[in-house]
Amino acid sequence: MSFFGLHVSYATAAPVHVEIKKDVSGNYSLVRDGKPYVVKGAGVDGADLSVLAAHGANSIRTWSIDGGAIPAQELLDKALSLGMTVSLGIDFARERHGFDYNDDKAIAAQLEKVKADVLKYKDHPALLSWFIGNELNFDFTNPKVYDAVNDAAKLIKSIDPHHPTTTTIAGFDKKALKAIQQRAPDLDFVSFQLYADVVNLPKYIRKFGYEGPYMITEWGAVGHWEVFKTKWGAPVETTSSEKASNYAKSYVKAIEPEGKQLIGNYVFLWGQKQERTGTWYGMFLDSGERTEAIDVMHYVWRGSWPANRSPRVSPIALDEKVAFDNVYLFSGDSYEATINAVDPDNDELQFRWEVRKESTATEVGGDQEAIPPVVEGLIKNAGKQTITLTAPQDAGAYRLYAYVYDGKGNAAHANFPFFVK
């Protein structure tokens, strides 16, 4: 591959040295190739990296070596061509999936896999750091998982002295953090993953007394476990505009002012996925349009707004009610639903509506979920701002979705859970 006019052979390329330094005032910083490196990052799975770079990001993270949409080699090569770095995730077995951290043979086999992966990619010049496992604290009972993490960290140091290691924690889990401090001292830093609660992370860290370096490696929307739930258990999702506001608030409160221990962050998710809904965490729609959260991150990374911005929306009104009203509909009856939307650039807006069955997923930690099916034939005037909804024939939980497009590659969204009697 040609990089800035030079031919680079990745098999023989020299690694770029990365380390964490602490100054005389006790402030930590990430240093890459001898210079301070401020991570402006995003978690990526399949999205166009050139678009991410154009918005001002300089780094990406993954959750496994080759388990994502883009294999590690291709991802590293593409990142290098864009002047970006990659924190490679090393998939680590989880207790909740049945792995036994008392099984020495299984642990040894896992460590051999880690060694093979590290040897394969350790010298790539786009590599920034290693993430050993993701949210291994979810439902964990055996603290030996962090003995295994430490063994992996020691192994990595022995064969790759150029790239620091971490593991990620779901939430601010004091039990997990204590286990990491006691059992995994060879990690170079700790990584936290919080959503609405990220604004409290600085307070949690000070109260706990953790004084080491850390990253925030997932943050963004309000989590589906952090919101109001209807009487039938459906979480009420925020609109794309409310999500954008939460991205901005999280950055201003938990990231921007924290210069002493915080050495980087990766926003979630530069892409799209199904997790309770298809719009909850992704910064793109499944059809590829950008949402308002990207506008916010463009401002964070570049200090200015993008040339064309996403539409803004209010929550859906259904039968003159809001989602917090626990709305029950009668099978076959007709109801009015509407959404208010404005475009900052006065672009002409188009509307699309659909009804899906409510997700019955109970997975945690980002595990793969089934996509609920669309229920056809229920919406009249589906291309309008106000529609007529006919309640489905079958009783049960459903969700009404509204999408707003500006014709310039941007979109907004909102949805409304309801129950049919």
C-alpha positions in Angstrom: 0.0 0.0 0.0 1.1 3.6 -0.7 1.0 5.9 2.3 1.9 9.6 1.7 3.7 8.5 -1.5 5.8 5.8 0.3 5.3 2.1 -0.1 4.7 0.5 3.3 5.2 -3.2 3.9 3.2 -3.9 7.0 4.9 -7.2 7.5 8.2 -5.5 8.2 7.0 -2.0 9.3 8.4 -0.8 12.6 5.8 -0.3 15.4 5.1 3.2 16.7 5.9 3.3 20.4 3.1 4.3 22.7 3.3 4.8 26.5 1.6 6.5 29.4 3.5 9.1 31.2 3.0 10.9 34.5 4.3 14.4 35.0 5.6 16.0 38.2 2.1 17.4 38.9 0.6 13.9 38.8 -1.1 14.3 35.4 -1.2 11.3 33.1 -1.0 11.5 29.3 -0.8 9.2 26.4 2.4 9.6 24.4 2.8 8.3 20.9 6.1 8.5 19.0 7.4 10.8 21.6 4.5 13.3 21.4 1.3 13.7 23.5 -1.6 12.0 21.7 -5.1 13.0 22.5 -7.5 10.3 21.5 -10.5 11.5 19.6 -12.1 8.1 19.2 -15.1 6.1 18.3 -16.1 2.5 18.7 -16.5 1.2 15.1 -18.1 -1.8 13.6 -18.5 -1.7 9.8 -18.9 2.1 9.2 -16.9 4.1 6.7 -13.6 5.1 8.4 -13.0 7.9 5.9 -16.2 9.6 7.0 -15.2 9.2 10.6 -11.8 10.9 9.8 -13.5 13.7 7.9 -15.6 14.5 11.0 -12.3 14.9 13.0 -11.8 11.6 14.8 -8.2 10.2 15.0 -8.7 6.7 16.6 -11.0 3.8 16.6 -11.6 0.8 18.9 -12.8 -2.7 18.3 -14.3 -5.5 20.4 -12.5 -8.5 18.9 -9.7 -9.1 16.4 -11.6 -10.5 13.4 -15.2 -10.8 14.8 -16.4 -7.5 13.6 -17.5 -6.4 10.2 -14.0 -5.4 9.1 -11.1 -7.9 9.8 -8.2 -6.5 11.9 -5.6 -6.3 9.0 -8.0 -4.4 6.7 -9.0 -2.1 9.5 -5.4 -1.3 10.5 -4.4 -0.7 6.9 -7.3 1.6 6.3 -6.7 3.5 9.5 -3.0 4.0 8.6 -4.0 5.3 5.2 -6.2 7.9 6.9 -3.6 8.9 9.6 -5.7 7.2 12.3 -4.9 4.7 15.1 -6.6 1.5 16.3 -7.1 0.1 19.8 -7.6 -3.6 19.0 -10.0 -5.5 21.1 -9.0 -9.0 22.1 -12.0 -11.2 22.6 -12.0 -12.8 26.0 -14.4 -15.5 27.2 -17.1 -14.5 29.6 -18.6 -16.3 32.6 -22.1 -15.5 31.4 -21.5 -17.5 28.3 -20.4 -20.5 30.2 -16.6 -20.1 30.4 -15.0 -21.5 33.6 -12.1 -19.5 35.0 -11.2 -22.4 37.2 -10.4 -24.5 34.0 -6.7 -24.1 33.6 -6.6 -25.9 30.3 -9.2 -23.6 28.8 -7.4 -20.6 30.2 -4.1 -21.7 28.7 -5.8 -22.3 25.3 -7.2 -18.8 25.4 -3.8 -17.3 26.3 -2.3 -19.1 23.2 -4.9 -17.4 21.0 -4.0 -14.1 22.5 -0.4 -14.7 21.8 -1.1 -15.5 18.2 -3.2 -12.4 17.7 -0.6 -10.1 19.3 2.2 -11.6 17.3 0.3 -11.0 14.1 -0.5 -7.3 14.6 1.9 -6.0 17.2 4.2 -4.2 14.7 1.5 -2.5 12.7 2.2 1.3 12.7 -1.5 2.1 13.2 -1.8 0.1 16.4 -2.4 2.2 19.6 -3.3 -0.2 22.4 -4.7 -3.6 23.3 -8.2 -4.0 25.0 -8.2 -7.3 26.8 -11.8 -8.4 26.9 -14.9 -6.3 27.0 -17.1 -5.8 30.1 -15.9 -9.1 31.7 -17.4 -7.9 35.0 -21.0 -8.4 33.6 -22.5 -11.1 35.9 -19.0 -12.3 37.0 -18.6 -14.3 40.2 -15.1 -15.7 39.8 -12.4 -13.0 40.3 -9.9 -15.3 38.6 -11.1 -13.8 35.3 -8.8 -10.9 36.2 -5.9 -13.3 36.9 -6.3 -14.4 33.3 -6.4 -10.8 32.2 -3.2 -10.1 34.0 -1.5 -13.1 32.5 -2.6 -11.8 29.1 -1.2 -8.3 29.9 2.1 -9.8 31.0 2.3 -11.9 27.9 1.7 -8.9 25.7 4.4 -6.9 27.5 6.9 -9.7 26.9 6.3 -9.7 23.1 5.1 -6.2 22.5 6.7 -3.5 24.7 5.3 -0.7 22.4 1.6 -0.7 23.1 -0.2 -0.4 26.5 -3.0 -2.7 27.7 -6.3 -2.3 29.4 -9.6 -4.0 30.1 -13.0 -2.4 30.1 -15.5 -2.3 32.9 -19.3 -2.0 32.5 -20.4 0.9 34.7 -18.4 2.0 37.8 -18.2 -1.5 39.3 -16.3 -1.2 42.6 -16.0 -5.0 43.0 -14.5 -5.3 39.5 -12.2 -2.4 40.0 -10.9 -3.8 43.3 -10.3 -7.2 41.6 -8.4 -5.5 38.8 -6.2 -3.5 41.2 -5.5 -6.7 43.3 -5.2 -9.2 40.5 -4.2 -7.4 37.3 -1.4 -4.9 38.2 0.3 -5.4 34.8 -2.5 -3.5 33.0 -1.3 0.0 32.0 -4.7 1.6 32.6 -8.4 0.9 33.3 -11.3 1.6 31.0 -14.8 2.5 32.0 -18.0 2.3 30.0 -21.0 4.3 31.1 -23.9 6.1 29.4 -26.2 8.5 31.3 -24.2 7.8 34.4 -20.9 8.8 32.8 -21.5 12.4 34.1 -21.0 11.0 37.6 -17.8 9.1 36.8 -15.4 11.8 38.0 -17.2 11.8 41.4 -17.1 8.0 41.6 -13.4 7.9 40.8 -12.5 10.5 43.5 -14.8 8.8 46.1 -13.3 5.4 45.4 -9.7 6.8 45.5 -8.6 5.4 42.2 -5.6 7.5 41.2 -4.3 5.8 38.1 -4.9 6.6 34.4 -8.1 5.7 32.7 -10.1 5.9 29.4 -13.8 6.1 28.8 -14.2 3.5 26.1 -18.0 3.6 25.6 -20.3 6.6 26.2 -23.1 8.3 24.3 -26.8 7.7 24.5 -28.8 7.0 27.6 -28.7 3.3 28.3 -31.9 1.2 27.8 -31.5 0.1 31.5 -31.4 3.8 32.6 -34.8 4.9 31.3 -38.5 4.8 32.3 -40.2 1.6 31.5 -43.9 1.2 30.6 -46.2 -1.0 32.7 -45.5 -3.9 30.3 -41.7 -3.4 30.6 -40.9 -1.5 27.4 -38.1 1.0 27.8 -38.9 4.5 26.5 -36.2 5.6 24.1 -35.0 9.1 23.7 -35.3 10.8 20.3 -32.2 11.4 18.2 -32.2 15.0 19.3 -32.4 14.1 23.0 -29.5 11.6 22.3 -27.4 14.4 20.8 -28.0 16.5 23.9 -26.8 13.7 26.1 -23.7 13.3 24.0 -23.0 17.0 24.5 -23.7 16.9 28.2 -21.6 13.8 28.8 -18.6 15.3 27.0 -18.9 18.7 28.9 -19.3 17.1 32.3 -17.2 13.9 32.2 -14.5 14.3 29.5 -13.6 17.9 28.7 -12.6 19.0 32.2 -10.9 15.7 33.3 -7.3 16.3 32.3 -5.5 14.7 35.3 -6.2 11.0 34.9 -8.3 10.7 31.7 -6.1 9.8 28.8 -8.6 9.3 26.0 -12.2 8.3 25.1 -14.1 6.4 22.5 -17.7 7.4 21.8 -20.3 4.7 21.0 -21.4 3.7 18.4 -20.0 4.9 15.0 -22.3 2.5 13.1 -25.7 0.9 13.7 -26.8 -2.1 15.6 -29.9 -3.7 17.1 -29.9 -3.4 20.9 -33.5 -3.3 22.2 -34.2 -1.1 19.1 -32.3 -0.5 15.9 -31.8 3.2 16.8 -30.8 3.1 20.4 -27.0 3.3 20.2 -26.0 3.7 16.6 -25.1 7.2 15.3 -26.3 6.1 11.9 -29.6 4.6 10.7 -29.4 1.2 9.2 -29.9 2.9 5.8 -26.8 4.9 6.3 -28.0 8.4 7.2 -26.2 10.4 9.8 -28.0 11.5 13.0 -27.6 14.6 15.2 -25.1 12.8 17.5 -22.6 13.0 14.7 -23.1 16.8 14.5 -22.2 17.0 18.2 -19.1 14.8 17.8 -18.0 16.9 14.7 -18.2 19.9 17.0 -16.3 18.2 19.8 -13.6 17.0 17.4 -13.3 20.0 15.1 -14.6 22.9 17.1 -17.2 23.8 14.4 -20.5 22.5 13.2 -20.7 20.4 10.0 -21.7 22.3 6.8 -25.1 20.6 6.8 -26.8 19.6 10.0 -29.3 16.9 10.9 -33.0 17.6 11.5 -34.2 18.0 15.0 -37.3 16.2 16.3 -39.7 16.2 19.3 -41.1 13.0 20.8 -44.0 11.4 19.0 -47.5 12.1 20.2 -49.9 9.2 19.9 -53.6 9.6 20.6 -52.5 13.0 22.1 -50.4 11.2 24.7 -46.6 10.7 25.2 -44.8 7.4 25.8 -44.6 8.0 29.5 -48.5 7.7 29.6 -48.4 3.9 29.2 -50.6 3.9 26.1 -52.9 1.0 25.5 -54.7 0.8 22.1 -57.7 -1.3 21.1 -57.2 -3.8 18.3 -58.5 -2.5 14.9 -59.2 1.0 16.1 -57.6 4.1 14.5 -55.4 6.7 16.2 -53.6 9.8 15.2 -49.8 10.1 15.6 -47.6 13.1 14.8 -44.1 14.3 15.1 -42.7 17.8 15.0 -39.4 18.3 13.1 -37.3 21.3 12.0 -34.2 21.5 9.9 -31.4 23.9 10.8 -30.6 24.4 7.1 -34.2 24.7 6.0 -33.9 21.5 3.9 -37.2 20.0 2.8 -38.0 17.1 5.1 -39.4 13.7 4.2 -41.1 11.4 6.7 -41.3 7.6 7.1 -43.2 5.6 9.7 -43.3 1.9 10.6 -44.6 -0.4 13.3 -42.6 -3.3 14.7 -43.3 -5.8 17.4 -41.6 -5.0 20.6 -38.2 -6.6 21.2 -38.3 -9.5 23.7 -34.5 -9.5 24.0 -32.9 -10.0 27.4 -29.3 -10.1 26.3 -26.8 -7.9 28.2 -23.4 -6.5 27.4 -24.1 -5.8 23.7 -24.7 -9.5 22.9 -26.4 -10.0 19.5 -30.1 -9.6 19.4 -32.9 -10.6 17.0 -34.5 -7.7 15.0 -38.3 -7.6 15.6 -40.3 -7.8 12.4 -42.2 -5.0 10.8 -46.0 -5.2 10.9 -47.3 -4.1 7.6 -50.5 -2.4 6.5 -51.2 -0.3 9.7 -50.3 3.2 8.6 -52.2 5.7 6.5 -50.2 8.7 5.1 -46.9 7.1 6.0 -45.0 9.8 4.2 -46.6 12.6 6.2 -45.8 14.4 9.5 -49.1 13.2 10.9 -50.4 9.7 10.2 -53.4 7.5 11.0 -52.4 4.3 12.8 -54.6 1.3 12.9 -53.9 -0.8 16.0 -52.7 -4.3 15.1 -55.1 -7.2 15.3 -53.0 -9.3 17.6 -52.8 -8.3 21.3 -49.3 -7.5 22.6 -46.5 -5.0 22.8 -45.5 -2.9 19.7 -43.4 0.1 18.9 -44.2 2.9 16.4 -41.1 4.4 14.7 -40.8 7.8 12.9 -37.9 8.7 10.6 -37.2 12.2 9.2 -34.8 12.8 6.3 -33.3 16.0 4.9 -32.3 14.6 1.6 -28.6 15.5 2.3 -27.7 12.3 4.1 -28.9 13.3 7.5 -31.9 12.0 9.5 -33.7 12.1 12.8 -35.8 9.5 14.6 -38.2 8.9 17.4 -40.3 5.9 18.6 -43.2 5.2 20.8 -44.0 1.9 22.6 -47.7 0.9 22.9 -49.7 -2.1 23.9 -52.7 -3.6 22.1 -55.5 -5.0 24.1 
